[in-house]
Amino acid sequence: MIKPELQAIYEVEFCSGEHRRWRYLGPDSRSLNWWQDVETGREFSEASVMYAWQIVPAEDDSQAAP
């Protein structure tokens, strides 16, 4: 499982196969994690997302073939 870093942008994949770019805004006082959709600018908590999703792991450049 990927632990997001504050203000970092991640590619996420929904269960439908759609990909989006989200910025991690961090937890609030209730420990809800907040994100911002990079394209729309909308901010939302993980609790409000109605679809299954996951962070797409970044490709490891050190493993790339020459």
PDB file of N, CA, C and O in Angstrom:
ATOM      1  N   MET A   1       0.843  -1.181   0.000  1.00  0.00           N
ATOM      2  CA  MET A   1       0.000   0.000   0.000  1.00  0.00           C
ATOM      3  C   MET A   1       0.887   1.244   0.000  1.00  0.00           C
ATOM      4  O   MET A   1       1.870   1.321   0.737  1.00  0.00           O
ATOM      5  N   ILE A   2       0.527   2.203  -0.830  1.00  0.00           N
ATOM      6  CA  ILE A   2       1.290   3.440  -0.952  1.00  0.00           C
ATOM      7  C   ILE A   2       0.801   4.430   0.096  1.00  0.00           C
ATOM      8  O   ILE A   2      -0.401   4.671   0.206  1.00  0.00           O
ATOM      9  N   LYS A   3       1.720   5.005   0.868  1.00  0.00           N
ATOM     10  CA  LYS A   3       1.368   6.047   1.828  1.00  0.00           C
ATOM     11  C   LYS A   3       1.614   7.387   1.138  1.00  0.00           C
ATOM     12  O   LYS A   3       2.760   7.730   0.847  1.00  0.00           O
ATOM     13  N   PRO A   4       0.549   8.149   0.872  1.00  0.00           N
ATOM     14  CA  PRO A   4       0.722   9.407   0.134  1.00  0.00           C
ATOM     15  C   PRO A   4       1.473  10.460   0.941  1.00  0.00           C
ATOM     16  O   PRO A   4       1.372  10.516   2.167  1.00  0.00           O
ATOM     17  N   GLU A   5       2.228  11.293   0.228  1.00  0.00           N
ATOM     18  CA  GLU A   5       2.970  12.391   0.831  1.00  0.00           C
ATOM     19  C   GLU A   5       2.194  13.687   0.617  1.00  0.00           C
ATOM     20  O   GLU A   5       1.594  13.903  -0.436  1.00  0.00           O
ATOM     21  N   LEU A   6       2.218  14.539   1.629  1.00  0.00           N
ATOM     22  CA  LEU A   6       1.493  15.797   1.604  1.00  0.00           C
ATOM     23  C   LEU A   6       1.852  16.622   0.373  1.00  0.00           C
ATOM     24  O   LEU A   6       3.033  16.809   0.078  1.00  0.00           O
ATOM     25  N   GLN A   7       0.860  17.110  -0.339  1.00  0.00           N
ATOM     26  CA  GLN A   7       0.952  17.965  -1.531  1.00  0.00           C
ATOM     27  C   GLN A   7       1.474  17.256  -2.790  1.00  0.00           C
ATOM     28  O   GLN A   7       1.604  17.884  -3.841  1.00  0.00           O
ATOM     29  N   ALA A   8       1.769  15.968  -2.691  1.00  0.00           N
ATOM     30  CA  ALA A   8       2.217  15.225  -3.867  1.00  0.00           C
ATOM     31  C   ALA A   8       1.017  14.902  -4.758  1.00  0.00           C
ATOM     32  O   ALA A   8      -0.107  14.763  -4.275  1.00  0.00           O
ATOM     33  N   ILE A   9       1.268  14.787  -6.060  1.00  0.00           N
ATOM     34  CA  ILE A   9       0.223  14.461  -7.027  1.00  0.00           C
ATOM     35  C   ILE A   9       0.378  12.994  -7.423  1.00  0.00           C
ATOM     36  O   ILE A   9       1.474  12.520  -7.719  1.00  0.00           O
ATOM     37  N   TYR A  10      -0.753  12.294  -7.418  1.00  0.00           N
ATOM     38  CA  TYR A  10      -0.770  10.863  -7.723  1.00  0.00           C
ATOM     39  C   TYR A  10      -1.755  10.572  -8.835  1.00  0.00           C
ATOM     40  O   TYR A  10      -2.792  11.225  -8.956  1.00  0.00           O
ATOM     41  N   GLU A  11      -1.417   9.589  -9.639  1.00  0.00           N
ATOM     42  CA  GLU A  11      -2.368   9.061 -10.606  1.00  0.00           C
ATOM     43  C   GLU A  11      -3.184   8.014  -9.865  1.00  0.00           C
ATOM     44  O   GLU A  11      -2.623   7.130  -9.218  1.00  0.00           O
ATOM     45  N   VAL A  12      -4.502   8.111  -9.955  1.00  0.00           N
ATOM     46  CA  VAL A  12      -5.370   7.129  -9.326  1.00  0.00           C
ATOM     47  C   VAL A  12      -6.204   6.445 -10.399  1.00  0.00           C
ATOM     48  O   VAL A  12      -6.506   7.026 -11.442  1.00  0.00           O
ATOM     49  N   GLU A  13      -6.562   5.215 -10.124  1.00  0.00           N
ATOM     50  CA  GLU A  13      -7.386   4.445 -11.049  1.00  0.00           C
ATOM     51  C   GLU A  13      -8.660   4.018 -10.334  1.00  0.00           C
ATOM     52  O   GLU A  13      -8.615   3.448  -9.244  1.00  0.00           O
ATOM     53  N   PHE A  14      -9.794   4.300 -10.962  1.00  0.00           N
ATOM     54  CA  PHE A  14     -11.085   3.863 -10.438  1.00  0.00           C
ATOM     55  C   PHE A  14     -11.348   2.431 -10.874  1.00  0.00           C
ATOM     56  O   PHE A  14     -10.702   1.924 -11.791  1.00  0.00           O
ATOM     57  N   CYS A  15     -12.298   1.781 -10.212  1.00  0.00           N
ATOM     58  CA  CYS A  15     -12.662   0.404 -10.565  1.00  0.00           C
ATOM     59  C   CYS A  15     -13.142   0.308 -12.015  1.00  0.00           C
ATOM     60  O   CYS A  15     -13.094  -0.768 -12.612  1.00  0.00           O
ATOM     61  N   SER A  16     -13.602   1.413 -12.580  1.00  0.00           N
ATOM     62  CA  SER A  16     -14.080   1.438 -13.971  1.00  0.00           C
ATOM     63  C   SER A  16     -12.928   1.455 -14.975  1.00  0.00           C
ATOM     64  O   SER A  16     -13.131   1.244 -16.171  1.00  0.00           O
ATOM     65  N   GLY A  17     -11.706   1.709 -14.471  1.00  0.00           N
ATOM     66  CA  GLY A  17     -10.546   1.811 -15.355  1.00  0.00           C
ATOM     67  C   GLY A  17     -10.167   3.255 -15.668  1.00  0.00           C
ATOM     68  O   GLY A  17      -9.112   3.507 -16.250  1.00  0.00           O
ATOM     69  N   GLU A  18     -11.030   4.216 -15.281  1.00  0.00           N
ATOM     70  CA  GLU A  18     -10.725   5.632 -15.504  1.00  0.00           C
ATOM     71  C   GLU A  18      -9.531   6.047 -14.630  1.00  0.00           C
ATOM     72  O   GLU A  18      -9.393   5.609 -13.488  1.00  0.00           O
ATOM     73  N   HIS A  19      -8.680   6.899 -15.198  1.00  0.00           N
ATOM     74  CA  HIS A  19      -7.523   7.427 -14.468  1.00  0.00           C
ATOM     75  C   HIS A  19      -7.706   8.923 -14.243  1.00  0.00           C
ATOM     76  O   HIS A  19      -8.183   9.641 -15.122  1.00  0.00           O
ATOM     77  N   ARG A  20      -7.323   9.382 -13.057  1.00  0.00           N
ATOM     78  CA  ARG A  20      -7.374  10.804 -12.700  1.00  0.00           C
ATOM     79  C   ARG A  20      -6.071  11.158 -11.992  1.00  0.00           C
ATOM     80  O   ARG A  20      -5.325  10.275 -11.568  1.00  0.00           O
ATOM     81  N   ARG A  21      -5.802  12.467 -11.868  1.00  0.00           N
ATOM     82  CA  ARG A  21      -4.645  12.945 -11.114  1.00  0.00           C
ATOM     83  C   ARG A  21      -5.158  13.715  -9.911  1.00  0.00           C
ATOM     84  O   ARG A  21      -5.905  14.685 -10.045  1.00  0.00           O
ATOM     85  N   TRP A  22      -4.739  13.262  -8.718  1.00  0.00           N
ATOM     86  CA  TRP A  22      -5.173  13.874  -7.476  1.00  0.00           C
ATOM     87  C   TRP A  22      -3.969  14.349  -6.676  1.00  0.00           C
ATOM     88  O   TRP A  22      -2.920  13.705  -6.673  1.00  0.00           O
ATOM     89  N   ARG A  23      -4.131  15.489  -5.995  1.00  0.00           N
ATOM     90  CA  ARG A  23      -3.118  16.008  -5.071  1.00  0.00           C
ATOM     91  C   ARG A  23      -3.564  15.636  -3.653  1.00  0.00           C
ATOM     92  O   ARG A  23      -4.718  15.845  -3.280  1.00  0.00           O
ATOM     93  N   TYR A  24      -2.631  15.083  -2.870  1.00  0.00           N
ATOM     94  CA  TYR A  24      -2.952  14.701  -1.493  1.00  0.00           C
ATOM     95  C   TYR A  24      -2.835  15.917  -0.584  1.00  0.00           C
ATOM     96  O   TYR A  24      -1.770  16.528  -0.497  1.00  0.00           O
ATOM     97  N   LEU A  25      -3.929  16.271   0.095  1.00  0.00           N
ATOM     98  CA  LEU A  25      -3.969  17.446   0.963  1.00  0.00           C
ATOM     99  C   LEU A  25      -3.764  17.099   2.432  1.00  0.00           C
ATOM    100  O   LEU A  25      -3.529  17.989   3.248  1.00  0.00           O
ATOM    101  N   GLY A  26      -3.850  15.825   2.779  1.00  0.00           N
ATOM    102  CA  GLY A  26      -3.606  15.387   4.150  1.00  0.00           C
ATOM    103  C   GLY A  26      -4.879  15.218   4.958  1.00  0.00           C
ATOM    104  O   GLY A  26      -5.981  15.458   4.464  1.00  0.00           O
ATOM    105  N   PRO A  27      -4.714  14.799   6.216  1.00  0.00           N
ATOM    106  CA  PRO A  27      -5.866  14.553   7.084  1.00  0.00           C
ATOM    107  C   PRO A  27      -6.380  15.834   7.745  1.00  0.00           C
ATOM    108  O   PRO A  27      -5.634  16.791   7.952  1.00  0.00           O
ATOM    109  N   ASP A  28      -7.674  15.823   8.068  1.00  0.00           N
ATOM    110  CA  ASP A  28      -8.252  16.941   8.811  1.00  0.00           C
ATOM    111  C   ASP A  28      -8.286  16.584  10.300  1.00  0.00           C
ATOM    112  O   ASP A  28      -7.700  15.582  10.708  1.00  0.00           O
ATOM    113  N   SER A  29      -8.957  17.385  11.100  1.00  0.00           N
ATOM    114  CA  SER A  29      -9.000  17.165  12.553  1.00  0.00           C
ATOM    115  C   SER A  29      -9.726  15.884  12.942  1.00  0.00           C
ATOM    116  O   SER A  29      -9.578  15.400  14.064  1.00  0.00           O
ATOM    117  N   ARG A  30     -10.518  15.328  12.008  1.00  0.00           N
ATOM    118  CA  ARG A  30     -11.237  14.065  12.270  1.00  0.00           C
ATOM    119  C   ARG A  30     -10.504  12.861  11.687  1.00  0.00           C
ATOM    120  O   ARG A  30     -11.025  11.746  11.700  1.00  0.00           O
ATOM    121  N   SER A  31      -9.288  13.090  11.172  1.00  0.00           N
ATOM    122  CA  SER A  31      -8.455  12.056  10.544  1.00  0.00           C
ATOM    123  C   SER A  31      -9.002  11.574   9.211  1.00  0.00           C
ATOM    124  O   SER A  31      -8.665  10.477   8.765  1.00  0.00           O
ATOM    125  N   LEU A  32      -9.851  12.386   8.564  1.00  0.00           N
ATOM    126  CA  LEU A  32     -10.301  12.074   7.202  1.00  0.00           C
ATOM    127  C   LEU A  32      -9.261  12.616   6.234  1.00  0.00           C
ATOM    128  O   LEU A  32      -8.840  13.766   6.353  1.00  0.00           O
ATOM    129  N   ASN A  33      -8.846  11.800   5.282  1.00  0.00           N
ATOM    130  CA  ASN A  33      -7.865  12.226   4.285  1.00  0.00           C
ATOM    131  C   ASN A  33      -8.542  13.009   3.172  1.00  0.00           C
ATOM    132  O   ASN A  33      -9.576  12.599   2.645  1.00  0.00           O
ATOM    133  N   TRP A  34      -7.940  14.152   2.820  1.00  0.00           N
ATOM    134  CA  TRP A  34      -8.484  15.034   1.794  1.00  0.00           C
ATOM    135  C   TRP A  34      -7.587  15.060   0.566  1.00  0.00           C
ATOM    136  O   TRP A  34      -6.362  14.975   0.659  1.00  0.00           O
ATOM    137  N   TRP A  35      -8.243  15.183  -0.596  1.00  0.00           N
ATOM    138  CA  TRP A  35      -7.585  15.201  -1.892  1.00  0.00           C
ATOM    139  C   TRP A  35      -8.149  16.347  -2.718  1.00  0.00           C
ATOM    140  O   TRP A  35      -9.212  16.891  -2.416  1.00  0.00           O
ATOM    141  N   GLN A  36      -7.411  16.702  -3.772  1.00  0.00           N
ATOM    142  CA  GLN A  36      -7.882  17.687  -4.740  1.00  0.00           C
ATOM    143  C   GLN A  36      -7.701  17.099  -6.131  1.00  0.00           C
ATOM    144  O   GLN A  36      -6.614  16.638  -6.480  1.00  0.00           O
ATOM    145  N   ASP A  37      -8.770  17.115  -6.927  1.00  0.00           N
ATOM    146  CA  ASP A  37      -8.681  16.676  -8.317  1.00  0.00           C
ATOM    147  C   ASP A  37      -7.905  17.755  -9.069  1.00  0.00           C
ATOM    148  O   ASP A  37      -8.326  18.912  -9.089  1.00  0.00           O
ATOM    149  N   VAL A  38      -6.794  17.401  -9.678  1.00  0.00           N
ATOM    150  CA  VAL A  38      -5.923  18.374 -10.342  1.00  0.00           C
ATOM    151  C   VAL A  38      -6.640  19.044 -11.512  1.00  0.00           C
ATOM    152  O   VAL A  38      -6.457  20.238 -11.748  1.00  0.00           O
ATOM    153  N   GLU A  39      -7.447  18.293 -12.237  1.00  0.00           N
ATOM    154  CA  GLU A  39      -8.123  18.832 -13.417  1.00  0.00           C
ATOM    155  C   GLU A  39      -9.243  19.809 -13.051  1.00  0.00           C
ATOM    156  O   GLU A  39      -9.364  20.871 -13.662  1.00  0.00           O
ATOM    157  N   THR A  40     -10.056  19.455 -12.064  1.00  0.00           N
ATOM    158  CA  THR A  40     -11.224  20.273 -11.744  1.00  0.00           C
ATOM    159  C   THR A  40     -10.990  21.250 -10.587  1.00  0.00           C
ATOM    160  O   THR A  40     -11.715  22.235 -10.446  1.00  0.00           O
ATOM    161  N   GLY A  41      -9.981  20.977  -9.764  1.00  0.00           N
ATOM    162  CA  GLY A  41      -9.718  21.807  -8.596  1.00  0.00           C
ATOM    163  C   GLY A  41     -10.597  21.479  -7.401  1.00  0.00           C
ATOM    164  O   GLY A  41     -10.435  22.074  -6.336  1.00  0.00           O
ATOM    165  N   ARG A  42     -11.521  20.548  -7.556  1.00  0.00           N
ATOM    166  CA  ARG A  42     -12.425  20.173  -6.462  1.00  0.00           C
ATOM    167  C   ARG A  42     -11.684  19.436  -5.360  1.00  0.00           C
ATOM    168  O   ARG A  42     -10.826  18.594  -5.626  1.00  0.00           O
ATOM    169  N   GLU A  43     -12.030  19.767  -4.107  1.00  0.00           N
ATOM    170  CA  GLU A  43     -11.455  19.100  -2.940  1.00  0.00           C
ATOM    171  C   GLU A  43     -12.503  18.173  -2.332  1.00  0.00           C
ATOM    172  O   GLU A  43     -13.693  18.489  -2.333  1.00  0.00           O
ATOM    173  N   PHE A  44     -12.061  17.034  -1.816  1.00  0.00           N
ATOM    174  CA  PHE A  44     -12.990  16.041  -1.276  1.00  0.00           C
ATOM    175  C   PHE A  44     -12.255  15.126  -0.313  1.00  0.00           C
ATOM    176  O   PHE A  44     -11.034  14.987  -0.380  1.00  0.00           O
ATOM    177  N   SER A  45     -13.010  14.506   0.581  1.00  0.00           N
ATOM    178  CA  SER A  45     -12.421  13.530   1.499  1.00  0.00           C
ATOM    179  C   SER A  45     -12.574  12.134   0.901  1.00  0.00           C
ATOM    180  O   SER A  45     -13.433  11.900   0.051  1.00  0.00           O
ATOM    181  N   GLU A  46     -11.739  11.221   1.353  1.00  0.00           N
ATOM    182  CA  GLU A  46     -11.835   9.841   0.873  1.00  0.00           C
ATOM    183  C   GLU A  46     -13.206   9.256   1.189  1.00  0.00           C
ATOM    184  O   GLU A  46     -13.716   8.426   0.437  1.00  0.00           O
ATOM    185  N   ALA A  47     -13.806   9.687   2.304  1.00  0.00           N
ATOM    186  CA  ALA A  47     -15.113   9.164   2.708  1.00  0.00           C
ATOM    187  C   ALA A  47     -16.209   9.531   1.712  1.00  0.00           C
ATOM    188  O   ALA A  47     -17.245   8.868   1.668  1.00  0.00           O
ATOM    189  N   SER A  48     -16.000  10.569   0.919  1.00  0.00           N
ATOM    190  CA  SER A  48     -17.032  10.999  -0.027  1.00  0.00           C
ATOM    191  C   SER A  48     -16.908  10.346  -1.400  1.00  0.00           C
ATOM    192  O   SER A  48     -17.798  10.503  -2.236  1.00  0.00           O
ATOM    193  N   VAL A  49     -15.825   9.621  -1.647  1.00  0.00           N
ATOM    194  CA  VAL A  49     -15.638   8.963  -2.944  1.00  0.00           C
ATOM    195  C   VAL A  49     -16.506   7.709  -2.974  1.00  0.00           C
ATOM    196  O   VAL A  49     -16.385   6.838  -2.113  1.00  0.00           O
ATOM    197  N   MET A  50     -17.384   7.629  -3.978  1.00  0.00           N
ATOM    198  CA  MET A  50     -18.363   6.544  -4.026  1.00  0.00           C
ATOM    199  C   MET A  50     -17.898   5.333  -4.833  1.00  0.00           C
ATOM    200  O   MET A  50     -18.655   4.376  -4.992  1.00  0.00           O
ATOM    201  N   TYR A  51     -16.679   5.360  -5.340  1.00  0.00           N
ATOM    202  CA  TYR A  51     -16.185   4.266  -6.168  1.00  0.00           C
ATOM    203  C   TYR A  51     -14.905   3.698  -5.571  1.00  0.00           C
ATOM    204  O   TYR A  51     -14.181   4.393  -4.858  1.00  0.00           O
ATOM    205  N   ALA A  52     -14.632   2.439  -5.864  1.00  0.00           N
ATOM    206  CA  ALA A  52     -13.362   1.846  -5.454  1.00  0.00           C
ATOM    207  C   ALA A  52     -12.256   2.467  -6.302  1.00  0.00           C
ATOM    208  O   ALA A  52     -12.426   2.654  -7.507  1.00  0.00           O
ATOM    209  N   TRP A  53     -11.121   2.788  -5.673  1.00  0.00           N
ATOM    210  CA  TRP A  53     -10.018   3.404  -6.385  1.00  0.00           C
ATOM    211  C   TRP A  53      -8.712   3.010  -5.714  1.00  0.00           C
ATOM    212  O   TRP A  53      -8.693   2.545  -4.574  1.00  0.00           O
ATOM    213  N   GLN A  54      -7.627   3.204  -6.443  1.00  0.00           N
ATOM    214  CA  GLN A  54      -6.305   2.940  -5.884  1.00  0.00           C
ATOM    215  C   GLN A  54      -5.289   3.869  -6.529  1.00  0.00           C
ATOM    216  O   GLN A  54      -5.476   4.343  -7.649  1.00  0.00           O
ATOM    217  N   ILE A  55      -4.206   4.118  -5.795  1.00  0.00           N
ATOM    218  CA  ILE A  55      -3.099   4.899  -6.355  1.00  0.00           C
ATOM    219  C   ILE A  55      -2.327   3.999  -7.294  1.00  0.00           C
ATOM    220  O   ILE A  55      -2.000   2.865  -6.944  1.00  0.00           O
ATOM    221  N   VAL A  56      -2.032   4.494  -8.489  1.00  0.00           N
ATOM    222  CA  VAL A  56      -1.247   3.740  -9.462  1.00  0.00           C
ATOM    223  C   VAL A  56       0.222   3.880  -9.068  1.00  0.00           C
ATOM    224  O   VAL A  56       0.738   4.995  -8.997  1.00  0.00           O
ATOM    225  N   PRO A  57       0.900   2.759  -8.812  1.00  0.00           N
ATOM    226  CA  PRO A  57       2.318   2.860  -8.444  1.00  0.00           C
ATOM    227  C   PRO A  57       3.142   3.509  -9.549  1.00  0.00           C
ATOM    228  O   PRO A  57       2.945   3.225 -10.730  1.00  0.00           O
ATOM    229  N   ALA A  58       4.062   4.378  -9.160  1.00  0.00           N
ATOM    230  CA  ALA A  58       4.963   5.012 -10.125  1.00  0.00           C
ATOM    231  C   ALA A  58       5.922   3.959 -10.652  1.00  0.00           C
ATOM    232  O   ALA A  58       6.323   3.043  -9.933  1.00  0.00           O
ATOM    233  N   GLU A  59       6.283   4.105 -11.924  1.00  0.00           N
ATOM    234  CA  GLU A  59       7.258   3.181 -12.505  1.00  0.00           C
ATOM    235  C   GLU A  59       8.615   3.459 -11.895  1.00  0.00           C
ATOM    236  O   GLU A  59       8.984   4.613 -11.681  1.00  0.00           O
ATOM    237  N   ASP A  60       9.350   2.407 -11.617  1.00  0.00           N
ATOM    238  CA  ASP A  60      10.680   2.533 -11.022  1.00  0.00           C
ATOM    239  C   ASP A  60      11.680   2.669 -12.151  1.00  0.00           C
ATOM    240  O   ASP A  60      11.975   1.694 -12.842  1.00  0.00           O
ATOM    241  N   ASP A  61      12.212   3.885 -12.348  1.00  0.00           N
ATOM    242  CA  ASP A  61      13.165   4.133 -13.436  1.00  0.00           C
ATOM    243  C   ASP A  61      14.422   3.296 -13.320  1.00  0.00           C
ATOM    244  O   ASP A  61      15.061   3.012 -14.333  1.00  0.00           O
ATOM    245  N   SER A  62      14.796   2.892 -12.116  1.00  0.00           N
ATOM    246  CA  SER A  62      16.019   2.104 -11.960  1.00  0.00           C
ATOM    247  C   SER A  62      15.858   0.698 -12.513  1.00  0.00           C
ATOM    248  O   SER A  62      16.853   0.011 -12.745  1.00  0.00           O
ATOM    249  N   GLN A  63      14.621   0.253 -12.730  1.00  0.00           N
ATOM    250  CA  GLN A  63      14.363  -1.084 -13.262  1.00  0.00           C
ATOM    251  C   GLN A  63      14.186  -1.069 -14.784  1.00  0.00           C
ATOM    252  O   GLN A  63      14.028  -2.123 -15.401  1.00  0.00           O
ATOM    253  N   ALA A  64      14.211   0.103 -15.377  1.00  0.00           N
ATOM    254  CA  ALA A  64      13.997   0.217 -16.816  1.00  0.00           C
ATOM    255  C   ALA A  64      15.162  -0.404 -17.599  1.00  0.00           C
ATOM    256  O   ALA A  64      16.322  -0.327 -17.194  1.00  0.00           O
ATOM    257  N   ALA A  65      14.812  -1.012 -18.719  1.00  0.00           N
ATOM    258  CA  ALA A  65      15.847  -1.609 -19.573  1.00  0.00           C
ATOM    259  C   ALA A  65      16.640  -0.513 -20.279  1.00  0.00           C
ATOM    260  O   ALA A  65      16.082   0.529 -20.620  1.00  0.00           O
ATOM    261  N   PRO A  66      17.939  -0.737 -20.502  1.00  0.00           N
ATOM    262  CA  PRO A  66      18.761   0.292 -21.177  1.00  0.00           C
ATOM    263  C   PRO A  66      18.375   0.469 -22.627  1.00  0.00           C
ATOM    264  O   PRO A  66      18.967   1.291 -23.328  1.00  0.00           O
TER     265      PRO A  66
END
